[in-house]
Amino acid sequence: MIFTKILFILLILICAAFYILYVWDFALVLLVIMIALPIIMFAATLITKHMIRVDFALRDKVVSKNTSFPVQICITNRSIFPVGKAEAHIRYYNVFNNQITEFELYMPIQPRNTQRVTFQLSSKFCGVVKVHTSYIHIYDPLRIFKFKIAKNIGTQIAVMPDARDISGIISYTDRVNEESSVFSENSPGNDPSEVFDLRDYIAGDKLNRIHWKLSSKKDDFIVKDYSLPVDIPCSIFLDLKCYEDSEYTLPVFDTLVETMVSLSQFLIENERLHSLVYFNAKRRQFVERPISDASSLGDAVRELILSINDNLFCEPPDVYFSENPDISVSSFTFVTSLTQDTSMIDYINESVDADIKNAVVIIKNSSELGTLENGCSSVNIIPVLIGRISSSIKDIEI
């Protein structure tokens, strides 16, 4: 571009010398044209600058991990002047870390038209991917001038976590939810308040379960199977507070969220109603979401992901515990990446009223295993290596 300007200045000087040496009208016309041309180019490009609108278009605002998704940049030129060259500088990053990727796009822009350029992105980790333009440069047809437009125009895409298969044991305790009674549709239990099924008598069945009126009509013993309550209080607490800023930050966050999703999915598959507790950064408070099926889990995870901001602000767990000192559940699972300080695990051990207590701790490598010695008699500590959820969580009781 500098070379073009120098060349054009030389041409003007040559035309001026030509006009001085020769008195022909052609020399004057040529000099006027050479002087007027850059002025016209400048004015036309300046007008075009103020008549261009830039937007991002997304086919999906919620996508899966490790899947390419299209992002489209739309440049609308409402002027009558074409842009021979436009240079868009694009930046994108995951809010879970500060690693910014940059690239450039080149395109012409037709007058009174919309130019659409599509590029593909993907993310190895869940979170929010933010895409924005650092700037877009437009050039006049002669490439003498350039103007900057569309600074920091952006959009964002929520990348959802995957649910990993885990093995575990579903334990049913004597606790019940007095406010609601939801029973399994597939498995019988011992709750006499609801009849699950009627069947023929089998040797060993208790006599108090025989349906005497129906048995007298059938001339055979008919036994009542009682229902299995699935709305027993059960809670999963996600501690998303960042305890370090390093190259491990993004993988740790990803594993934290996927661990919570995997545990919740495991409970759903076993018809166990439960609640998820996590910090909503937009609302700046901890929220508790009841989970009964895949739809409610998806809504909760989407809310969690979309609430995360660039500074990764999250209140420490003790804020929630101080506001809710009387936690009483059948099962309480604490998912965290805090390995050095066990004060929260000690608090759960002493103050949380639960028949089953788990602390699922995300660790970067096997050398951190030594820091997770379980000094709490009632808390089962389960270390999970980054990205290895299925192999780390085995036979968890929940």
N, C-alpha and C positions, 0 to 999 in steps of 0.2 A: 504493500500500500504506500509506503514512503517512496519507493522507487517510482510508482505511478505519479505521485505528486511532483517529484523532481522532474520527471519527464514532461509533465504538463507545463510546469514553469518554464522549462527550456523551450518548449514549443511556443509559448507566449512571447518569450524573449526573441526567438527567431522571427516570429510574425511581426514584432515591433521593429526589428532591424530591417526586415523586408519592406515594411511601410516607410521607414526613413529613407531607405536607398531608392525606393521606387515610388513614384507619385500616382500610380494607377489606382483606380477605385477598388479593384479587386484586392489589393493589399490592405486597404482600410477595412473592407468587409470581412476579410479573413481575420484581421486583428480583433475586430469587434466580436466576431463569433467565438474566437478562442478565449476572450475575456468573459463573455456572457455565459459560455457553456458551463463552467464550474459553478457560477452563481445560480444558474437554472437547476443544475444537479443538486446543489445544496438545498435550495428552496423546495424542490419536489420531494427529496428524501425527508426533509424536516416535516413537511405536511404528511407524508406517508407514516412517519413515526407516530404522529398523534392520531392516526386513523387505523392503527393496528391493535387488535385485541388477541390475547394469548390465553388459552385455557388448556387444562388437562382433562382427558376423557378416559374413564375406566369402564371396562365391561363388567368387572366384579370388584367390589370394594373389600370383600372377604375371600381369601384364597387359602390353599393348603401349602404346607411346607414342601420344599423340593419339587415344586411344580412351576413351570414357566407361566407367567401371566402377562398379557399385553398392556402396555401403557401408551396412550396416544396423545401427542401434543398437537393442538389445533391452533393455527395462526390465521386469523381472519383479517384480510386487507380490504377496507372499505373505500380506499382511494382509487383514483384512475391510473396511478403510477405503479408499474411492476417493480419488484425487488429482484434483481438478478441473483443475489446471493444473501442468504441469511445464515448466521452461525449461532446455534443454540448450545450453551454450555449447561449440561445436566449433571446434577449431583443427587445421590441417594444414599441412605443409610438406615440401619435398624436402630430404633431408639434404645435398645438394650446395650448398645456400645457406641463409640464415637468414630468408628472406622468408616470414612466417607469414600465412596467410589465416584469418580468423575469420568465423563466422556463428552464428546461433541457430536452434534448433528449438523449437516449442511443441507440446505434446500433452497430452491427459488420460491418466490411468493407471487402468484399471479394477481393482477388488479381485480377488484370486486369479486373476490373468491376466497375460499377457505382452504388452506394447505394443511393436510393431515399427514403426520409422520408417526408410524407405530414402531415401538421397540419393545423387546422382551426382557423381563427381569425375573429373578427367582430368589428364594431365600432358603438357606439351610436350616434356619432357626425361626421359631415363632416370634411374634412381636408385632411392632408397627413399623412398616417400611415407609419412610418419608421421601418423596421425590420432589425436587424443585429446580427451577432454572436459576443459576447464578446470574445469568444475563442472556440476552439474545442481541447479537449485533446484526444490523441491516446495513447494506452497502448500496450506494448509488450505482447505476449501470456502468459507469466508467471506473468504479472502485477508487474514487478519490476521497470520498467521505464515508464515515461510518457513524451510526448512532446506536446507543444502548437502549434497549426496551425490555420490558417483562422481567424486571429484577425481582427475584424471590417469589415467583408465581409457583405454587406447588399443590400437591395432593398427598394423600396417604392411603396405604393399603394395610388391612389387618391380616396377618399371617397366622393362621390357627394352628395350635399344637396337635400332635397325633396322640391317640390313646394306645398305650402298649399293653400287651397281655401280661398279667401278673398272676401268680398263684397265691392263694390265701385260704383262710378259714373264716367263715361267717359264724359268729357266736351270738346266740340269742340269750339274753339275760332275763331276770325277773322284772326289769323295768318296763314300763309301758308309757305310752303317750296318752295322758288323760284327756287331752283336748281333741284328739282325733283317733280313729281306729280304722286302719287300712290293712287288709289281709291279703295274703298271697293267693294268686289265682292258679298256682301250679303245685304247691306243696301243702300238705296238711300239717297241723300243729297241735297245740294243747290248750288253745283258748276256747273255753266253752261258750263264750258269748256269741259265737258265730259258727254255723255248721258249714264245713267245707264240702262234704260229700256223704252220700249214703252208699253202703256196700254190704255184701254178704258177710256173715259172721265167719271169723277165722279163729281157730283154737288159740287161746291166749289173750283174746280181746277182753277188755274189762267189761264186767256186767253192767256197770252204770252208763255205758255208752250204747247199750242196746235200745233201739227205738221200738218200744213195746207196742204202741198202737199200730204202727206199720207192720211190725212182725206178725201181729195177730191176723192181719188181712192177707199177708203173703204166705202164711203157714211156714215161715222160715225166719230165722233170726236176721234182722237188719241192724247194722251197726252204724253209728254216727262218727264220722271223722271230723274233729274240731279244726278250726282254722289256725293258720300261722300268722301272727301279727308281724307286719314288716315296717311299721312306722315307729319302731323303737328309737329313742333319741340316739343319734350318731352324728359326729361332727368331724370334719376335716378342716384344719386351720392352715392356711398358706402364708408363710412369712416371706414376703418379697423384698424385704429391706436388703439393700446392697451393702455388704460388709467389706468389699474391696473393689478396686478399679484396676483391672488388668486384662490380659488377653483371654482370661477365663470367664470374664463377666457375662458375655453373651451365652456361652455354653451352659453356665450355671443357671442363669435365668430360664433358659429353654428347658433344662432338665427339671427345674423346680415346677414350672407350669405343667409339663407333661406328666410328672409324678402325681400331682393333684388330679389331673384329668384321668389318669390310668386307675388311680384308687377309686375315684368316683364311678368310672365306667364299670369297674369290678363289682361295686355295690349294686349298681343298676342291674347288671346281668344276674345278680342273685336276689333281686326283688327287695333290696334293702333301702328304704327311704333314708335320706340323710341331709345334712346341710353343709354348705361350703362357706367358709369365712375368709375374706381377703380384704385388702385395702383398696378402695376405689379412689384413685388419685384425683379424679375430677371433682368428686364430692368431698375429698379430703377427710374421709372417715372409713372405718371398717364397716363392711356390710355382711349380712348373713343371708344366703340364698338357699331355700329348700329345693332339693333335687329329687325328682321322682322318675324321670325318664330322660332319654337322650336329648329331647327338645329343650327341657329346662337346663340341662347341663350345657348345651350349646349356647343358650342365651346368657348363662352366667359367665362362661369363658369369653364370649364376645364382649360382654360388658367389661370384664377384667382387662382384656387386651387393649380395647379402645380407650380405657381410662389412663393408660400409662403415658407419661409425658417424658420429655427429653432429659430432665434432671433426675429421673428415676426416684422421685421423692416417695418415701413410704414411711409411715409412722412405725416405730418399734412395736413388737407384740405386746409389751407390758402396758401400752396405752389401752389396748382392747381389754386386757385382763383387769386393769384397774376400773374400767367402766362396767365390766361384767364379772364381779367377784364371785358370784354364786353359780358357776357352771356345773351342771349336773346332767351327765349323759351316760349312755351305756358304753360308748366307745369314743375316744378322743385321739385323733391322729394329728400330730404337729409336723408340718413339712417345712424345713428350713435349710439354709446353707451355712449357718453359724456353727463353726466347729471349735473355736477357741474358748468361748464363754458358755458355760453350761448352766448359767443362772436361770434361763427360761425353762430348761428341762427340770431343774430343781423345783421351780415354781409349780410346774405341771404335776410333778410328783407329790408335792405337799398340799396344793390348794385346789386342783381340779378334781371334782368328784366324778370319777368314771371307773367302771369295772375293768375296762381295757384301756391302756395308755400306750401310745406309740410315738416315737420321735424319729421321723425319716429325715436323715441328714445327708445333703448332697456334698460329696467330697470330690476334690480335683484329681487325686491320685491315692494309691494305697498307702503312702507314707503318712497320711492324715488319720489312718485307722487308729493309731496309738493314742490320739487325742480324744477318742470317743469311748473311753472306758466308762462303762455303765456303773455309776455309783448310786443310782436310784433303783431301789428295790422293785418299784411298781411300774417303771417306764421301760418299755422294750425299744432299745435304740437300734435302728436299721440304717447302716451306711449305704448310700447309693452312688456309685461312680458315675461321672458325667457321661450321659448318653447310653448308659447301660442299666436301664430301669428294669427290664424283664429279668435279667440275670441276677440283679441285686435284691429285688423284693421277692423273696420266696417264703411261702407258708406264713405270711403275715396274718395275725389274728386281729379281726376288726369287727 
